[in-house]
Amino acid sequence: MKYVQADWDEEWHGFRVDPREYLAVLPALRGALPDGAWAFASADLTATWVKPHG
């Protein structure tokens, strides 16, 4: 995605994703989103992150 920073993290053996810029511009994009997209994009999507073993 254009506004999301994703960097490889050796310790986690995966990508560390930083959505802060996306969340900052999201309100300005509201009018350009198709029907239903605003509800999806602005939903409270709470994730639980678990550090992998080993």
Contact map, one row per residue, 1 for C-alpha under 8 A:
111100000000000000000000000000000000000000000000000000
111100000000000000000100000000000000000000000000000000
111110000000000000101100000000000000000000000000000000
111111000000000011111100000000000000000000000000000000
001111100000000011100000000000000000000000000000000000
000111110000001111000000000000000000000000000000000000
000011111000001110000000000000000000000000000000000000
000001111100111100000000000000000000000000000000000000
000000111111111100000000000000000000000000000000000000
000000011111110000000000000000000000000000000000000000
000000001111100000000000000000000000000000000000000000
000000001111111000000000000000000000000000000000001100
000000011111111000000000000000000000000000000000000000
000000011101111100000000000000000000000000000000000000
000001111001111110000000000000000000000000000000000000
000001111000011111000000000000000000000000000000000000
000111100000001111100000000000000000000000000000000000
000111000000000111111000000000000000000000000000000000
001110000000000011111110000000000000000000000000000000
000100000000000001111111000000000000000000000000000000
001100000000000001111111100000000000000000000000000000
011100000000000000111111110000000000000000000000000000
000000000000000000111111111000000000000000000000000000
000000000000000000011111111000000000000000000000000000
000000000000000000001111111110000000000000000000000000
000000000000000000000111111111000000000000000000000000
000000000000000000000011111111000000000000000000000000
000000000000000000000000111111100000000000000000000000
000000000000000000000000111111111000000000000000000000
000000000000000000000000011111111000010000000000000000
000000000000000000000000000111111000000000000000000000
000000000000000000000000000011111100000000000000000000
000000000000000000000000000011111110110000000000000000
000000000000000000000000000000011111110000000000000000
000000000000000000000000000000001111110000000000000000
000000000000000000000000000000000111111100000000000000
000000000000000000000000000000001111111110000000000000
000000000000000000000000000001001111111111000000000000
000000000000000000000000000000000001111111100000000000
000000000000000000000000000000000001111111100000000000
000000000000000000000000000000000000111111100000000000
000000000000000000000000000000000000011111110000000000
000000000000000000000000000000000000001111111000000000
000000000000000000000000000000000000000001111100000000
000000000000000000000000000000000000000000111110000000
000000000000000000000000000000000000000000011111000000
000000000000000000000000000000000000000000001111100000
000000000000000000000000000000000000000000000111110000
000000000000000000000000000000000000000000000011111000
000000000000000000000000000000000000000000000001111100
000000000001000000000000000000000000000000000000111110
000000000001000000000000000000000000000000000000011111
000000000000000000000000000000000000000000000000001111
000000000000000000000000000000000000000000000000000111
